[in-house]
Amino acid sequence: MSTPQWEQFLELIQQREVVPQKLVRHLHKQLQSKQPPPSARAVAGWLVDHGYLTRFQAQELLKAVGAAPEESGEKPVQGKTGHAPQDQLPEVTAPSREGEERFE
C-alpha cells in the first residue's frame, strides 16, 4: 500500500525542517484518523492559512510530492479564500505557537 500524499507532504516538510517538528507530529497524529483522508493541498493550505508556510513554499513542496496544482489543472494554493471544498482540512487544531516564526 502506498503512502498517502498528505503523509508524504508532512514527511517532506519534516525532512526539510520548514515548520516546527512539534507541529508536524501534532498534525500527523490528528490527520491519520480523518475520513476521508485529507489531500496534500488541504494540508498545505492549512499551513499557509496559519502562517507556517508562504504560498510559494507550499507550491514548491507540493511539486516535490507530485501534488502541484499545475500538474492536475487546478489553481494554486490560495490560502483562506481560495480552497475548493475537498481542499479543506476538517477540524484540525495547532499546538502552542509561543516563540515560533510566522508568515502573515
GIJO-V63265 format. One record per pair of residues at least 6 apart in sequence whose C-alpha atoms are under 6 Angstrom apart, sorted by the first residue. I is the first residue (numbers start at 1). J is the second residue. D is the distance in whole Angstrom. If there is no record, write none. Layout:
BEGIN
i | j | d
I | J | D
I | J | D
END
This chain:
BEGIN
i | j | d
5 | 40 | 5
6 | 39 | 5
6 | 40 | 4
42 | 87 | 4
42 | 88 | 5
42 | 89 | 6
44 | 58 | 6
45 | 79 | 5
47 | 53 | 6
48 | 54 | 6
48 | 79 | 6
49 | 79 | 5
49 | 80 | 6
51 | 102 | 5
51 | 103 | 5
51 | 104 | 6
52 | 102 | 6
62 | 68 | 5
69 | 75 | 6
69 | 76 | 5
END
